[in-house]
Amino acid sequence: MPNNSEANIAAADALTLLLHNQHALGAAIEEITKWLSENGVGNVAANALSAKETLDTNAQALADVMNRLRQS
């Protein structure tokens, strides 16, 4: 059975992968938002931008948790 430090590193590694996924989703949302804005669907673009902001907020929280796990 792994010790607590090994388990923390494994959890941080898994969270890192999730964080990479969030960044990829954020980039896709930015592209979609740009296209929506350029094609006259501003209200939908605003909703997409709101989703992107949520991803950004949660990405920072994930990064904080990963750092705490790696330090313990």
KEDRENDO-231217 format. One line per field, with one value per atom (N, C-alpha, C, O): residue number from 1; y, x, z; chain; atom name. Coordinates in steps of 0.02 Angstrom, whole numbers, plus 50000, padded with zeros to 5 digits. Layout:
<sites>
num <- [NUM ...]
north <- [Y ...]
east <- [X ...]
up <- [Z ...]
cadena <- [A ...]
atomo <- [CA ...]
</sites>
This chain:
<sites>
num <- [1 1 1 1 2 2 2 2 3 3 3 3 4 4 4 4 5 5 5 5 6 6 6 6 7 7 7 7 8 8 8 8 9 9 9 9 10 10 10 10 11 11 11 11 12 12 12 12 13 13 13 13 14 14 14 14 15 15 15 15 16 16 16 16 17 17 17 17 18 18 18 18 19 19 19 19 20 20 20 20 21 21 21 21 22 22 22 22 23 23 23 23 24 24 24 24 25 25 25 25 26 26 26 26 27 27 27 27 28 28 28 28 29 29 29 29 30 30 30 30 31 31 31 31 32 32 32 32 33 33 33 33 34 34 34 34 35 35 35 35 36 36 36 36 37 37 37 37 38 38 38 38 39 39 39 39 40 40 40 40 41 41 41 41 42 42 42 42 43 43 43 43 44 44 44 44 45 45 45 45 46 46 46 46 47 47 47 47 48 48 48 48 49 49 49 49 50 50 50 50 51 51 51 51 52 52 52 52 53 53 53 53 54 54 54 54 55 55 55 55 56 56 56 56 57 57 57 57 58 58 58 58 59 59 59 59 60 60 60 60 61 61 61 61 62 62 62 62 63 63 63 63 64 64 64 64 65 65 65 65 66 66 66 66 67 67 67 67 68 68 68 68 69 69 69 69 70 70 70 70 71 71 71 71 72 72 72 72]
north <- [49941 50000 50062 50066 50111 50170 50211 50212 50246 50289 50352 50363 50394 50453 50499 50528 50507 50550 50525 50564 50459 50430 50440 50455 50431 50440 50513 50527 50559 50630 50647 50685 50619 50632 50604 50636 50544 50514 50556 50566 50581 50623 50688 50712 50717 50779 50767 50810 50710 50694 50688 50711 50656 50650 50718 50732 50761 50828 50868 50910 50856 50890 50873 50917 50810 50790 50825 50847 50829 50864 50938 50967 50967 51037 51048 51097 51002 51006 51002 51038 50959 50954 51019 51041 51050 51113 51167 51206 51168 51218 51206 51253 51143 51127 51147 51175 51132 51152 51228 51256 51262 51335 51363 51411 51335 51358 51347 51389 51290 51275 51324 51347 51338 51385 51455 51490 51475 51539 51542 51592 51490 51488 51491 51527 51453 51452 51521 51545 51552 51617 51669 51710 51666 51712 51702 51751 51641 51626 51650 51680 51636 51658 51733 51760 51769 51842 51869 51915 51839 51862 51846 51876 51799 51778 51800 51771 51852 51883 51846 51857 51804 51767 51787 51746 51852 51880 51853 51844 51840 51815 51745 51729 51704 51637 51643 51606 51690 51701 51722 51701 51763 51785 51726 51722 51681 51621 51577 51549 51571 51531 51563 51528 51629 51664 51654 51648 51652 51638 51568 51559 51520 51452 51452 51417 51490 51495 51524 51502 51575 51605 51555 51555 51513 51461 51411 51392 51392 51347 51379 51346 51443 51478 51480 51468 51494 51496 51428 51422 51377 51309 51285 51246 51308 51289 51314 51280 51374 51402 51361 51348 51342 51301 51234 51210 51203 51140 51148 51107 51202 51214 51222 51197 51256 51265 51198 51184 51156 51090 51047 51013 51049 51009 51030 50988 51094 51118 51095 51075 51098 51076 51001 50978 50962 50890 50874 50831 50909 50895 50917 50890 50965 50989 50946 50949 50907 50867 50798 50758]
east <- [50042 50000 50044 50091 50030 50072 50067 50014 50121 50117 50078 50062 50065 50024 50055 50019 50120 50154 50144 50131 50151 50140 50068 50055 50022 49951 49937 49899 49968 49959 49987 49956 50044 50074 50029 50018 50003 49958 49894 49871 49867 49808 49824 49785 49882 49902 49912 49894 49940 49949 49882 49874 49834 49767 49734 49702 49742 49714 49748 49716 49812 49847 49816 49808 49799 49766 49699 49681 49661 49597 49607 49567 49659 49673 49690 49669 49729 49744 49680 49673 49634 49570 49531 49500 49532 49497 49526 49488 49592 49623 49603 49590 49600 49580 49507 49491 49464 49394 49387 49347 49426 49425 49445 49414 49496 49518 49464 49452 49431 49376 49319 49289 49302 49248 49266 49222 49329 49349 49339 49314 49357 49348 49274 49255 49234 49162 49131 49089 49153 49128 49144 49102 49205 49225 49181 49156 49170 49129 49057 49027 49030 48962 48955 48907 49004 49002 49005 48968 49047 49055 48995 48985 48954 48896 48829 48777 48832 48772 48733 48673 48767 48733 48765 48792 48761 48795 48771 48811 48706 48681 48707 48722 48714 48742 48817 48844 48850 48921 48933 48981 48889 48895 48888 48924 48843 48835 48898 48920 48926 48987 49044 49084 49048 49101 49093 49143 49032 49019 49044 49073 49033 49058 49134 49164 49166 49239 49265 49316 49231 49252 49247 49290 49196 49190 49249 49277 49266 49324 49387 49427 49397 49457 49459 49512 49403 49400 49416 49455 49386 49397 49468 49496 49497 49566 49613 49660 49602 49645 49638 49687 49577 49566 49600 49630 49597 49632 49708 49741 49734 49806 49827 49879 49786 49801 49801 49846 49752 49748 49808 49837 49825 49883 49946 49986 49956 50016 50016 50068 49958 49955 49970 50004 49943 49955 50029 50057 50059 50130 50176 50230 50155 50196 50189 50231 50135 50125 50155 50151]
up <- [50000 50000 50000 50039 49956 49953 50017 50049 50033 50092 50073 50014 50122 50111 50059 50018 50060 50012 49940 49895 49931 49864 49841 49783 49887 49870 49852 49806 49889 49874 49804 49767 49788 49722 49667 49616 49678 49628 49619 49563 49675 49671 49634 49593 49650 49616 49541 49501 49523 49452 49417 49361 49450 49420 49413 49362 49463 49459 49404 49372 49393 49339 49271 49229 49262 49199 49192 49137 49246 49244 49228 49191 49255 49242 49168 49138 49139 49067 49026 48977 49047 49012 49018 48969 49076 49085 49040 49010 49033 48989 48917 48879 48896 48828 48816 48764 48864 48857 48855 48817 48896 48896 48829 48804 48798 48732 48680 48637 48684 48637 48647 48598 48709 48723 48696 48670 48703 48676 48600 48574 48566 48493 48474 48429 48510 48496 48512 48474 48567 48586 48532 48514 48506 48453 48391 48363 48372 48313 48324 48280 48384 48399 48395 48367 48424 48423 48352 48335 48312 48242 48199 48146 48221 48182 48213 48200 48254 48279 48332 48340 48369 48423 48489 48526 48502 48561 48627 48673 48633 48698 48713 48770 48661 48671 48686 48727 48652 48665 48737 48768 48764 48833 48881 48931 48866 48907 48904 48954 48844 48837 48875 48906 48873 48910 48985 49021 49008 49079 49098 49152 49055 49067 49069 49110 49025 49024 49089 49116 49115 49178 49236 49280 49234 49285 49281 49332 49220 49210 49238 49271 49224 49248 49324 49354 49356 49429 49458 49505 49430 49456 49440 49478 49385 49369 49423 49442 49446 49499 49563 49597 49579 49640 49633 49681 49574 49563 49571 49602 49544 49550 49623 49643 49661 49733 49770 49810 49756 49788 49767 49809 49703 49680 49716 49736 49725 49760 49832 49858 49866 49935 49940 49986 49894 49895 49884 49918 49838 49823 49880 49888 49919 49975 50038 50082 50041 50102 50096 50143]
cadena <- [A A A A A A A A A A A A A A A A A A A A A A A A A A A A A A A A A A A A A A A A A A A A A A A A A A A A A A A A A A A A A A A A A A A A A A A A A A A A A A A A A A A A A A A A A A A A A A A A A A A A A A A A A A A A A A A A A A A A A A A A A A A A A A A A A A A A A A A A A A A A A A A A A A A A A A A A A A A A A A A A A A A A A A A A A A A A A A A A A A A A A A A A A A A A A A A A A A A A A A A A A A A A A A A A A A A A A A A A A A A A A A A A A A A A A A A A A A A A A A A A A A A A A A A A A A A A A A A A A A A A A A A A A A A A A A A A A A A A A A A A A A A A A A A A]
atomo <- [N CA C O N CA C O N CA C O N CA C O N CA C O N CA C O N CA C O N CA C O N CA C O N CA C O N CA C O N CA C O N CA C O N CA C O N CA C O N CA C O N CA C O N CA C O N CA C O N CA C O N CA C O N CA C O N CA C O N CA C O N CA C O N CA C O N CA C O N CA C O N CA C O N CA C O N CA C O N CA C O N CA C O N CA C O N CA C O N CA C O N CA C O N CA C O N CA C O N CA C O N CA C O N CA C O N CA C O N CA C O N CA C O N CA C O N CA C O N CA C O N CA C O N CA C O N CA C O N CA C O N CA C O N CA C O N CA C O N CA C O N CA C O N CA C O N CA C O N CA C O N CA C O N CA C O N CA C O N CA C O N CA C O N CA C O N CA C O N CA C O N CA C O N CA C O N CA C O N CA C O]
</sites>
